[in-house]
Amino acid sequence: MFLIKQPAGRPALLAILITWFGLPTSNAQTFPLADATALVPVNVKAVAAEYKGRKAVLITRDATKPGEKFKDGFALLRGVDFQDGTIEGEIALKITAPPGAPRMPGFVGIAFRARPDASRYELFYLRPGNSTSEDQAMRNHSVQYTSEPDNGWYKLRRQWPWVYETWADLKMETWTKIKIEVKGRSAKLFANGSEQPSLVVDGLKGDDLRGGIALWSYPDQEAYFSNFHIVSSPPVPVKNGSEAAGSWQLTIRELANFQGALQLKRDGNNIVFDLHISFIDAALGTSVEVPSIGGKVRLKIDPGTQSGKILRLRGKGIKDLNGYGSGDQLIYVNVWTPKKLSVEEKAKLESLRDSTNFQPHPGADEKGFFERMREYFG
């Protein structure tokens, strides 16, 4: 128990906060990382090490056991409260996966604006093994950005192809100098001392505008970190929020025989709409009005349309932020089968059961599931 006879002044209060919480006394912080004392491990192991003639810290994490839930983690730098500024450091990676294991290009990175429990953070990470791949698609996955847990690599790659990942000249088992510049909702990643960024993120996805900085690694590898230097700059005044993504609920009152809400989903620059029609309309053909972001559009449904068919309205999607035109609207046709029938309805359908026209006989032009998926993704 403390007995305070008079209120502490601002300088005294600041000194107490610095002592208790390890808050920085200036906008620059240096972490040589010759040992692990400056780190707070969260679901990882951090030990002092020497690699390629340099003192460093080694970050490792155990592989997830069968039936065990994956726990995110990293090694948090003590006393860092970061919003905008620069992060510089050096990283080296060595793969330790056993012989015969699947190809492992490596994952090692720097998290920022991170919560202490690793529940949320922004992340730039390197995959040195992809940098020298003979497969160009793999090469394009050399450096990547994610915002965990809501915007992982799969979601970003699907909704914004090639926007949050690119190629960079990286090497395995070699010290690589990394610099990250963060300003408001934008961030840039520089590799190997280059004056030009390898990856530019214009629209960080995270909910938190400030937080800690952490060293991030992955199982079956040794990640080494050394010589980190952090400089905080005056924060850019921004509001928490990001670009429109996901789904919109549109109330369409003009559509004939319809009242309620129709849902459009976003997939990258494309807009996706699930259209449900009766099997009678699918067999005989019809025309329907569907919602789009520019208003209703009349669409022709050809006789014999199969469930799962994807119709494409060119240029009816989202305008590309980089000026590369607009996406499309994709209409996914679902043929609705009634679950309950009256006696009279059953009798009519029974009379058609043996008709050859009602027997499935897909032709060579009928597309299977995987072909439709390729069509869906353009």
N, C-alpha and C positions, 0 to 999 in steps of 0.2 A: 504494500500500500504506500502511495506517495502523498505527502502533505504539502500542498502548494499554497503559500500565503498570498500571492498576488498573481494575476494573469501573466503568462509569458509573452514577451514582445514578439514581433514577427521574426527577427533574426534568431531568437532563441527557439521559437517553434520550428523554423526551417532546419536548424541544427539537429533538433530532436528527430524530425522526419528523416533527415539524411542518415542519422545514426541508426535508427530503428529499421528503415526500409531499404537502405542502400541506394537511395535516389541519387542520380548524377548531379555533381556540382557545376558542370559546364555542359556545353552542347556537344563535346567530343569525348569519346570513350575508346580506350585501347585495350585489347585482350590478346596478349602474346600467345596464350594457350599452350604454355610449356608444361602445364599440368591441368588437372580437371577441377581445381578449386573454384574457378569462376563459373562453373556449370551446375545446373539443377537438372539431373536426368529424370525424364518422364517416360517410363516404359522402355528405356534403352540403357545401355551400359556405357559409361564414359571413364576412360583411364588415360594416364599419361603414357606417351609413346615417343619413339623416334623413328622417322620414316624418311628415306632418301637423304640422310644426313641432317635432318631438321627436327627439332623438338616440336611436338604437336600433341593433340588429343585424339584418341581413337574412339569412335562411336560405333557400337555394334548393337544389334538387336536379335533376339532369338526368333526363329521361325515359328509360325503359329502351328500348334499341334492339331491333329485331326479332331474335329468337334469343338475346338476352342474358337471363341470369337476374337477376331482381329482387334487389337487395341492400338490406336494411333499413339505416336510418341515422338519425342525429340529431346535434345539437350538444350535447355534454356540458358541464355547468358544472364547472369545475375545483375540486378540493378539497372536494367534497360527498360525505358518507357518510350517507345518509338512511334511516331506518326509519319512525319515526312523527313527526308534527308537522304544520306548515302550510307551504304553498308559495303565494306570492302574486306576481302579475306582471301585465303588460298585453300584449295581443296585438292585432295588426291584420293583415288579410289582403287581398291584391289578386290577382285572377285574371289570368293572362297568356296563357291558352290562345288560339291563333289563331282568327280568325273562321271559323265553320262547324264548329268542334270540338263534340263532344257536350257536353251540359249539364254544368257543373262547379260544384257547390255549395261546393267548398272543403274542405280538410282541414288543420287546424292544431291542435297540442296540446302537452301537457306529459307527458313520460314520467318515471316515478319507480321507485325500486328497480331501477334499470337496470344491466345489465352494461356494462362499458366498450366492448365490441365490438358492442353493439346486438343481441346474440343473444337476450336476454330482458329484458322490461321490462313494467311496468304502464303504461297509457296512458288519459288523458282527452283527447278531441279535440273540436273545434268544427267545425260545417259551416254557416257563416252563410247560404249560399245556400238551404238548406232551411228556415230559420226563417221566411221570408216566402213560401214556396211556396203555391200555391192548392190543392195536393194535401195533404190532412191526413196521409196516410201518410208523405209526405216531410217534413212539418213535425215529425213525431215522431222524425225522425232528426237533430235539430239538434245535440244533444250526445250523445256515446257513450263507452262504456268498452270497452276490450279488454285482453287480457293476451297479449302476443306471446311466442312464436309459436304456442302451443298452443290459445289461445282467441281467435281472431280474430272479427271482427264477424259473419261468416256463421254460424259455429258457435253463438255466443251468441244471435243472433237466432232461429235455428231451434230451439235447445233451450230457451231461456228468452225467449219473445217478449215484447217491451216492457219487460223487466226492466232491461236495461243500456243503454237509450237513451230519450230523451224530447225534448220541445220546450223551447226557451229563446229569449228575445228577443235576437237577435243581428243585427248589421248588417255588411255587407261594407264594406271600406275605412274602418273606424271603430275607434278604440282601444277595446278591451273589457277591463275589469278581471276577472281570474280569481283565485279562491282555491280551493285544494284542502286538505282536512283528511284526514289519514291516521291511523288508530288501529287497530293490530292487523290484523285481516282486513277492516276496514271503511274506506270512503273516501267523502267527499262533495265535490261540485263546486258552487261558488258562482259566479254570473256577475253582472257589473254592480253589484257592491257589495251585492247582496241579502243580507238576514239569513237567508233560507230557501234551502236547497240546491236547485239545479236537478235534480241526479241524486245518488241515494244508492246506493252499492254495498255490500251486506251480504254479503261473501264474496268477497274478492279471489282471483283464480284463480292468481296467479303462484307459482312454486316458491321464489323468493328473497324473504326477509323484509327485506332491506335492500340498498341499492345507491345508484347515482348519480341525479341529476336532469338531464334533458335537454330541449332544445327540438326539437320534432318538426314536420316539414313534408312536402310532397308535390310532385311535379313540376307544371309549368305554373302556378305561382303564386309570389307573393312573400309570405313570412311575416316579419313584423316583431315583435320582442320587446324589451321595455324594463322597467326598474325591478323586478327580481325580488328578493324578500325571503324567506328561508327560516329557519324556526325549528324546531329539533328538540326533541321532548319525550321524556320517559322512555318507552322502548318498553313496550308492553303485552306481558306474557308470553303468547305463543301458540306452539303447535306447528305445524310445517309440515304442511299438509294442508288439505283442503277437503271439501265435501259429496260424497256419492256421486254419481257420474255415469258415463256410458259404458255398460259391460256388466257383468253378473254371470254367473258360471257356477253353475248350480243343479244339483245331483245329485238326480234324482228316481228313487227306488227303487220307489215304489208303482205307477208306470205299468205297465200290462200289456204284456208283450212288449217292454219297453225297459230297457236298462241303459246308463248313460253320463252325459254332461253336456248339458244344454239351455241355450241362451244367450238371455237376455232383454236387450234393448237399451233404453236410455232415450232419449227424444226429447222434451225439455221435461218436462212432467208426465205424458206418456204413456209406456207400456211397449210395446215392439214385440217380437213373437215370429214367427219364420219357421216355418210349419207345412208339412211335406212329406207329401203323400198320393199314393197310386197313382192312375193314371187310371181304374182299375176303381172305386175308392171315389168318385172324382170323378163318374163316370158314374152309379153306382147309389145313391150317398149312403151315409153312415155316421155314426157318432158317435165322437168321439175325446176323450181327456183331454189338456188342455194345462196347462203350469205357469203360475202367476201368483205375485206376491209374497205373496199371502195363502193359497196352497195350490193344489192342482189343481182345475181346472174342466172339467166335461164340456160339449163343444161339438157341436152338430148340424151336419153337413155335408149340405146339400140335394143331391138328385140333379141332375146337370148343372152342378155348380159348376166355374167356369172358373179356370184358373191366373191369378194376379194379383188375385183377389178379396180384398177387405179386410173382415174381420169385426171388429166393435167390441164390447168388453165395457165398458159404461159404469161409471165409478167404480172400475175395477180398476187404476188407475195410481197415480202418486205424489201424496201429499197436498200441496197448494199451501202454500208457506212463508208466504204472506200471508193464508191463511185462505179462499181462494176455491175451496173444495171440493177434489176430486181429479181427476186426469187419467183417461184411459181406457187399456185394454189393446187394442192393435191386433194382430190375427192376420192375417198376410200368407200367403195360401194359394199354395203352389207344387205344381203337379201333376207328379209324378215319372214320367219316361218311361224305361223300362229300356233300357240300351245293348246288352245281349246277350240273345238269345232262343234257346230250344231249337228244334229242327226242328218239334216238335209245336206249340209256342207260335206260331211263325211261320205254320204252316198255319191255325191258328184265326183269327189276325188277318187273313190273306189272304182268308179266306172272308167277312170283314166289310168289306173294303176298299171294295166298290162299294155298300154299303148307304147309302141317303140320310141315315140318322141319323148316320153317321160323316163326312159331308161338312160342312165349316165353313159355317155360315150364321148369322152373328151377327144378332140381332134389334135392334130400336130400343132395347130396354132394356139392351143390352150396353154397358158403359162402356169407353171407350178409355183409353189410358195417362194422358193429362192429366186426364181426369175422375177416374180412380182416385187420382191424386196430390192433387187437390183434396179428395177424400174422406179421404185419409190425413191431410192437414193440418187436417182438421176444418172 
